[in-house]
Amino acid sequence: MADSPPPAAPALPLEAAAPFTTGTVLGRLARRLELDEGSRIIEFRVQERSAAVLLACELGCRVTVTDPSKEVLQRVRLEAETAGVGGKLSLLEMDAGAPALPQAAFDLAISAGRVRPLGTLAALMRPVLVPSKGRLVAVVAVRVGSVRQDLSPWEAALGGALRSPQEELAELMRSGFEPEWAEALSETQLVELYGARPAPAAEEAALVQSGPSGVSFVLVAGRRREPGEAPPPAGSRA
């Protein structure tokens, strides 16, 4: 008898990053990281809205957006021009397999697209950040609370087991960063995000709609650490 086909991977909707790319959240992020007009920001992959363009509007700083899709980059250019910050924007079409990125050039690297496991993303973005100062901010899917549902289709789509926010921060540390904080969506925000739209049982939308899902999205942040750098005093993290 032929083996049964593997379960279909759940859809990962573009709007998953939306709650973290609002002006309110990014404004709070800018204040927390003490970003200003002189800050240099790079966004790795873009979802429905460019976080970098919103930060350029908020701060007046220069931003770079990198993505393998010409269509996405054209959309970001139009978004920036419409917002009046086209002159602050640089676009970089990257090779998805081996992206060539500027080294030690940015104060902040931001990724809201859930396109890579966090450790892989951290290893890719660490060299582009200013030593000892540059920050990585990324949106990741995590396991929260007591998991009651079968998360294997979702984990297959994400390329690995779902971890807790604390485990994701530990992954940042192993990747050469000083973890700083993790900010999760509440169950209410998840329900607002996915609404009541029809969804096949394997989709993450159905997982959320069926009750407490045991999953969430988290914005994690960490500062690039250097070899031999002393850890911060206990209780000094943001």
VMD Tcl script that draws the C-alpha trace (Angstrom):
set ca {
  {0.00 0.00 0.00}
  {1.33 3.45 -0.93}
  {2.28 5.76 1.87}
  {-0.24 8.47 2.70}
  {0.73 11.92 1.47}
  {2.05 14.32 4.10}
  {-0.45 16.83 5.51}
  {-0.76 20.06 3.57}
  {1.25 22.93 5.00}
  {-0.96 25.66 6.47}
  {-1.24 28.97 4.69}
  {0.91 31.69 6.19}
  {-0.96 34.91 5.40}
  {0.85 38.12 4.57}
  {-1.06 40.03 7.23}
  {0.59 38.00 10.02}
  {3.11 40.80 10.52}
  {0.50 43.58 10.37}
  {0.10 44.12 14.15}
  {3.86 44.73 14.44}
  {4.13 47.15 11.52}
  {1.72 49.83 12.67}
  {2.85 53.37 13.36}
  {2.08 52.93 17.08}
  {4.26 49.84 17.52}
  {7.10 51.14 15.37}
  {7.02 54.50 17.12}
  {7.38 52.74 20.46}
  {10.19 50.63 19.00}
  {12.00 53.74 17.78}
  {11.82 55.34 21.22}
  {12.93 52.16 22.98}
  {15.95 51.76 20.69}
  {16.66 55.52 20.70}
  {16.51 55.71 16.91}
  {16.65 59.13 15.28}
  {17.16 60.93 11.97}
  {20.75 59.68 11.73}
  {19.87 56.01 12.23}
  {20.45 53.59 9.37}
  {17.83 50.87 8.98}
  {17.58 47.82 6.74}
  {14.46 45.72 6.24}
  {14.91 42.11 5.16}
  {11.92 40.92 3.15}
  {8.70 42.90 3.15}
  {5.12 41.93 3.89}
  {2.03 44.00 3.10}
  {3.55 47.24 4.40}
  {7.18 48.22 4.71}
  {8.23 48.77 8.32}
  {11.30 50.64 7.06}
  {9.19 53.13 5.10}
  {7.02 53.75 8.17}
  {10.17 54.39 10.24}
  {11.46 56.79 7.57}
  {8.18 58.70 7.90}
  {8.42 58.65 11.71}
  {12.10 59.61 12.04}
  {13.23 61.09 8.74}
  {16.07 58.54 8.62}
  {17.53 56.72 5.62}
  {16.32 53.16 5.07}
  {17.26 50.24 2.84}
  {14.81 47.53 1.80}
  {16.09 44.23 0.43}
  {13.96 41.56 -1.23}
  {14.42 39.02 -4.06}
  {11.22 40.19 -5.76}
  {11.35 43.12 -8.21}
  {7.59 43.48 -7.88}
  {7.85 43.88 -4.10}
  {10.61 46.46 -4.42}
  {8.57 48.44 -6.96}
  {5.63 48.40 -4.55}
  {7.85 49.63 -1.71}
  {9.21 52.44 -3.92}
  {5.65 53.57 -4.71}
  {4.73 53.35 -1.02}
  {7.72 55.55 -0.09}
  {7.06 58.09 -2.84}
  {3.40 58.34 -1.90}
  {4.43 58.95 1.73}
  {6.91 61.65 0.66}
  {10.05 59.75 1.72}
  {11.18 58.38 -1.63}
  {14.47 60.25 -1.28}
  {15.20 58.42 1.99}
  {14.85 54.95 0.42}
  {17.42 52.61 -1.12}
  {16.34 49.33 -2.71}
  {18.49 46.22 -2.93}
  {17.39 43.25 -5.01}
  {19.04 40.29 -3.34}
  {19.90 36.76 -4.31}
  {17.68 34.72 -1.98}
  {20.30 31.96 -1.77}
  {23.36 34.13 -1.11}
  {22.35 37.74 -0.45}
  {25.15 40.30 -0.76}
  {24.55 42.87 1.97}
  {26.64 45.83 3.22}
  {28.79 44.99 6.25}
  {28.61 46.78 9.63}
  {26.45 49.47 8.04}
  {23.16 49.53 9.94}
  {21.85 50.43 13.38}
  {18.73 48.28 12.97}
  {17.82 45.23 10.89}
  {14.12 44.42 10.89}
  {12.32 41.39 9.48}
  {8.59 40.91 9.88}
  {8.11 38.21 7.28}
  {8.73 34.90 9.11}
  {10.83 33.86 6.12}
  {13.66 32.09 7.98}
  {14.24 30.31 11.29}
  {15.44 32.91 13.79}
  {18.95 31.45 14.14}
  {19.47 31.49 10.37}
  {18.12 35.02 10.09}
  {20.34 36.20 12.98}
  {23.44 34.69 11.36}
  {22.60 36.41 8.08}
  {21.88 39.85 9.55}
  {24.54 40.03 12.28}
  {27.37 41.08 9.90}
  {25.35 44.01 8.51}
  {24.89 45.56 11.95}
  {27.18 48.06 13.65}
  {29.37 46.10 16.12}
  {28.21 46.29 19.76}
  {25.35 48.64 18.88}
  {23.25 47.33 16.00}
  {19.93 45.63 16.80}
  {17.98 42.85 15.12}
  {14.19 42.92 15.43}
  {12.18 40.03 13.97}
  {8.70 38.53 14.06}
  {8.63 34.82 14.91}
  {5.89 32.29 15.57}
  {6.09 30.79 19.06}
  {4.44 28.27 21.35}
  {2.61 29.81 24.30}
  {0.68 28.42 27.25}
  {-0.54 24.84 27.29}
  {-0.67 23.51 23.73}
  {-3.86 21.55 23.12}
  {-3.85 21.39 19.34}
  {-1.82 19.44 16.78}
  {0.76 21.98 15.60}
  {2.68 19.63 13.28}
  {1.33 21.05 9.97}
  {2.20 24.56 11.08}
  {5.65 23.45 12.28}
  {6.24 21.72 8.93}
  {5.42 24.96 7.10}
  {7.76 26.95 9.35}
  {10.60 24.45 9.00}
  {10.99 23.51 12.65}
  {9.40 23.02 16.04}
  {7.63 25.96 17.62}
  {9.53 27.25 20.63}
  {8.64 29.50 23.56}
  {9.54 33.22 23.52}
  {12.27 32.47 26.10}
  {13.74 29.81 23.82}
  {13.75 32.24 20.89}
  {15.66 34.78 22.99}
  {18.13 32.02 23.89}
  {18.54 31.33 20.15}
  {19.42 34.99 19.67}
  {22.12 34.66 22.33}
  {23.60 31.58 20.64}
  {23.69 33.56 17.38}
  {25.85 36.36 18.78}
  {23.22 38.74 20.16}
  {22.38 40.07 23.60}
  {18.63 39.35 23.92}
  {16.66 42.40 25.00}
  {12.93 41.69 24.90}
  {10.06 39.75 23.34}
  {6.58 41.22 22.76}
  {3.77 38.76 21.98}
  {0.31 39.13 20.52}
  {-2.51 38.30 22.91}
  {-5.19 35.72 22.10}
  {-7.58 38.63 21.48}
  {-5.20 40.18 18.95}
  {-4.82 36.82 17.20}
  {-8.59 36.52 16.86}
  {-8.77 40.08 15.51}
  {-5.97 39.26 13.07}
  {-7.56 36.15 11.62}
  {-11.22 37.04 12.09}
  {-13.85 34.50 11.14}
  {-12.85 33.93 7.52}
  {-13.46 30.39 6.18}
  {-10.32 28.26 6.45}
  {-9.43 24.61 5.80}
  {-8.79 22.69 9.00}
  {-5.02 22.61 8.38}
  {-4.67 26.40 8.20}
  {-3.41 28.44 11.11}
  {-6.53 30.63 10.86}
  {-8.65 27.59 11.72}
  {-6.29 26.78 14.58}
  {-6.90 30.21 16.11}
  {-10.63 30.23 15.43}
  {-11.16 26.85 17.13}
  {-10.15 28.12 20.58}
  {-6.97 28.77 22.60}
  {-4.35 27.73 20.07}
  {-1.13 27.59 22.07}
  {0.61 29.72 19.43}
  {1.29 33.40 18.90}
  {3.56 35.79 17.06}
  {6.34 37.54 18.94}
  {8.50 40.54 18.15}
  {11.97 39.69 19.47}
  {14.88 42.10 19.74}
  {18.58 41.71 20.42}
  {21.80 43.72 20.23}
  {24.87 42.52 18.34}
  {27.44 41.29 20.85}
  {31.16 40.99 20.19}
  {33.48 38.09 21.19}
  {34.82 38.61 24.70}
  {32.22 41.25 25.54}
  {31.13 41.07 29.18}
  {27.43 40.32 29.72}
  {25.31 43.17 31.10}
  {24.71 43.33 34.86}
  {21.73 41.32 36.08}
  {18.49 43.22 35.68}
  {19.93 45.76 33.24}
  {18.19 44.52 30.09}
  {15.49 46.66 28.54}
}
mol new
graphics top color blue
foreach p $ca { graphics top sphere $p radius 0.5 }
foreach p [lrange $ca 0 end-1] q [lrange $ca 1 end] { graphics top cylinder $p $q radius 0.2 }
display resetview
